[in-house]
Amino acid sequence: MDTPEKEITIYDIARHLNISAATVSRALMDHPSVNVNTKQKVQETAQQMGYRSNHLASNLRKKRSNIIGLVVGNLDSSFMTNIIVGIEKVLSEANYNLIISQSLDNIGKEIKIARAMYNNRVDGLLVSLAYDTENAEHFESFVKRGIPLVYFDRIFPDNNCPGVEIDNVKAAYEITEHLIQQGCKRIVHVTAYRLSSVALDRFNGYKQALLDYNIPFDESLVIYTHLGIEDGVQAAQTILAMPNRPDGVFAINDASAVGCIKELKKAGVKIPDDIAFAGFNNDSIASIVEPGLTTVNYKGYEMGEMAAQILVDKLNNNYTPPAGNKLILKSELVVRESSQKKKRK
């Protein structure tokens, strides 16, 4: 087995060039006190000898890591991909690097990630909470140390930590209202096992629309799942076993809606004639599934940009909080074939 090569230090470069280590250090940092020719010689020699700058030591001296932590529930949607692209654009322009971790929508994993991010001395944190997160105690260490934290999409109400989201109650109301206007009276609601702020808001929007249209709320029509495609399959099996089947389904994400549609179609259920469908998020699968899925669209890229910019502004002490310390983005109902009962008659 070959012996690993010794790590090159500024002292090795200094000996090679017969100058002081202090001069090498200043030259590598492009300090104005060092002659231009000397800088060039030092930088060329450092490259030739395979020198690696010790960013960790440098950052500890500056008390900055130039690293931002990003915690998300899952990375398996085009919506989240768009958010990350928006975040990276802003952070890259501000000379920050990004570390991305997914909690897999598990509070235990989210707690471990938060601890790791804190121990790795990130300068700030961007968080979209796991579906089963009920409090934010595991992020308190960031708040106490004055490390900026910004929530997005799935946020936790906190006067110290800004949030970027949409009006989930309003969006869920509109999508439920759309199904009612298509003639649906028994609307299943597919939601998360634990009602996080996002899931609860969408649940409340669903209930309010039923109330306003004089349709009694029926707890037996609420299906609690983990919201993946396979969970949508299980939701479909629950629907097929109902003695009085629904005529509409509103799922709080597109993945579970798509899984549910595909399983119901296998059983001979016609979409939307027998059961109209709507999801949420406008993931790429929403337009690929047959029939196309009615859903709610909101701009992930814009949400990512905004959350990252707030964080950068807080790091630069240049942030003015809006009312309620929250920013609300616009969303829109995207109507496709899966819900258009009236159009097909």
Order of alpha helices (4+ residues) and beta strands (2+ residues): alpha-alpha-alpha-alpha-beta-alpha-beta-alpha-beta-alpha-beta-beta-alpha-beta-alpha-beta-alpha-beta-alpha-beta-alpha-beta-alpha-beta-beta-alpha
